Amino acid sequence: MDYEGIAIERLYHDCFKIKGSKTVYFDPYQINKDEHKADVILITHEHFDHCSPEDIEKVSNANTIIITVADCQSKLSCLNIRNVTLVEPGDKVELLGLVVEAVPAYNTDKWRSPGVPFHPKENAMIGFVLSIDGKRIYHAGDTDLIAEMNNLKNIDIALLPVSGTYVMTALEAVEACKLIHPKLAIPMHYGAIVGTESDARTFKERAPCRVEII
């Protein structure tokens, strides 16, 4: 879809391609066709469905810049990518006319085992706010509804997980929209490992903002 001159494509799961003055991918995964090479790749955390070296390789070249967390570094060492920038929640990177902010992403009530969340806050996993061509795009990463969403300002597009199990449910994503106030929300994290299009439709029906399922 086109949003005011920026092309937004959901390729699979949490993987999006953003094409404006630069081409940016979030969490490349299950890339199954020829794609534009990335200027920048943003990786939220080390889990296989977010940090997939074989998929990153398909959309990168020697000039691609990767921005990610330290836990992804060893997985990326097999790739011929010279420029990897490591960030933590709260960091901001300016490059190629883009601004990339790393924001917290973690579970509050999704448990791997009693007391052990799938995405612990102390592991410093992240989402991103990408500023490109005058627009601010929030990719939430794998997260629950968290207090830090109150700090997100002037978000044009919010890419939000809706499947539950490991991340927010559709109704929790609705509540996230009430905190973030995006102009447009797009559901993700369904139709692959967990979640169905029904989750995306529920989110669209209940959200207090424009929602596009892509």
Secondary structure, DSSP 8 states (H G I E B T S, - for coil): -EETTEEEEEEETTEEEEESSSEEEES--S--S-----SEEE---SSTTT--HHHHHHT--TT-EEEE-GGGHHHHTTS---EEEE--TT-EEEETTEEEEEEE---SS-EEETTEESS-GGGT-EEEEEEETTEEEEE--S--S-GGGGG--S-SEEEEE-B-TTS-BHHHHHHHHHHH--SEEEEES-SSSS--HHHHHHHHHH-SSEE---
